[in-house]
Amino acid sequence: MKVAKDTVVSLRYELTDITAGGVILEKADDPISYVHGGYDGIFPAVEEVIHGKNSGDKFSVTMQPDDAFGEYEHELVRAEPRNMFPKDVAVGMQFEGGSEGDDDEDFLLYTVVEVTDSEVTVDGNHPLAGKVIKFEGIITGVRAATQEELDHGHVHGEGGHHH
């Protein structure tokens, strides 16, 4: 069966940071599965490259920031008064919050990047924002998605999501 809309694709992959000279960011030795065809289970650029391929086929796609984790936005880094955070706040902790001047309900995940006696600096960018990413792997399986998987937009059952 070929990779097509409304199929479940299983694959092993390796993600590398081309910007940092090919540093391996993540490697999935156990296959991951997603519903193919615009269900937001994987990067659209990856879907485009593997569409029409078969189980056993290898693939590689290099994604610019806009196709991966977005451009780095300096305005998402901000210093806040230290007293707005718990006493045990530390670099690496994450907090949910609205973006500067944002009146709607959209929240970002901010990561603490610096702590001083008077302020805490947080960054709302994805850790891989602004990076050129290479996504390469091998397709380990392709099958028709069930109606329930199509209705929910994600994989169910063995190796997938369970409710």
N, C-alpha and C positions, 0 to 999 in steps of 0.2 A: 504494500500500500504506500502511495506517495503522500508526502506532507501536503495537506490541503486544508481549506477552511473547514472548521468543525471536526478536526482530528485531534487526538491527544498525542503529543510528541514527547518522547522521553529522550534525554540526551545527557552526556557527560561533557563538562566544559572546563576551560581555564580562562580566567580573566586576568589580563596584564595591563599595567600602567605604562603606556608608550611614552608619556611625558617624562616619566622617571627612568627611562632607559630599559623598559621591559620587566619591571619588578612584578612578580606574580602576586596578585591581590587575593585571589580566591581560586580554589581548584575543587571541583565536584567529582570525586571518584565514583560515588554512588549516583546513579542517574536522577535527574529532576524531571518532572513532567508538567506540562501546561497544555491548555486548550488553545490550538492554533487558529488564528483568523481574526485578530483585533480584540481579544478579550483582556488585554493588558497584563498577560501572564509573563511576558518577556519583552525585551526591547523590540520595537517595531522594525528596526534595522536588521535584527537577527531574524525575525519572521520573514522579512523580504528575501534574505539570502538563502534560507533553507526551504522556502516554499517550492514544492515540486520535487524535492530530494527524497531519497529512500533511506530506510534503516541501513546503517552501516556506512553511509556517506559522511565524509568529514567536511567541515566548513570553517571559514574564518572571516570575520568582519571587523574592520577598524572603524570605531565611532568617534566622531568629533564631540566635544562637550554637549552641543545642542541635541545630539542623538543619544546621549548617555545620561549623565547626571546633571546636566545644565552648566551654564557659565557660572564662574565664581562671582558672587555679588557682594561687594565690599560693604554695602549698606546693611547687610544682614549680620554684620559684626558690630556689637555694641557693648559698651561698658555700663553696668548698672550699679547702684549703691549696694554695698556689701550687706547692709541690713535687710535687703529684700530676699535674702537666701538663708537657708538653714545654716546653723553654726558649723556643721561638718561638711559644708560644700567643698568639693575638690575637683581638680582638673579631670575631665573625662565624664563627669556626671552630666545627665541630660535633663532638660526641663522643657515642657510644652509652653508656648506663648504665642501671642499675636505679633505680626511684623509691625514695625514702626509706622504709626499713622493709619493702621489698618482697622477699619470700623466693622468689617464683616466677621464671620465666624471662622475664617481660615486660620488655623494654628500651625506653627512650625515647631520642629524639634530643635532646640538649641543645645549645643554642647559647650560646656564650660572649658575655656581654653587658657584662662589665667585667673588667679585669685590673689588679691593683695589685701591689706588691712582695711582699705577704704572702698574697693570696688571689685566686681566680678565681671570678667569679659566673657561674653557668650558669642557663639557663631551659629547662625541658622542655616548655613550652607551644608549640603550633603558633603561628607568627607572626600568624595571623589569629584566634586564640582570643579569644572575648569580643566579636567584631565582628558587626554585622548586615550581611549580604552580599546584594547583588542580583545574580542570575544571569539574564542575558537573551541571547537569540540567535535564530537561525533554523535550522530543520531543513533540511539540504541533501540528505538522502537517507535512505531506509528500504528495507531488504531483509531477506529471511529469513536467519537465521543458519545456518551450516553445522553439522552434527552435531559436528565437531571444535571449533568455536567454543563450542558449548553445553557440551561436555564439559570444556573448559578455562575457560569463563566469561569469555573475552575475545576480541576480534576478531583474526583472522588475515588474511594477504594484504595486498593493496594498501592502504596507509594504516593498517594494523593491526599487530599483533605478529607477529614471525617468530621461530621457534625455531631 
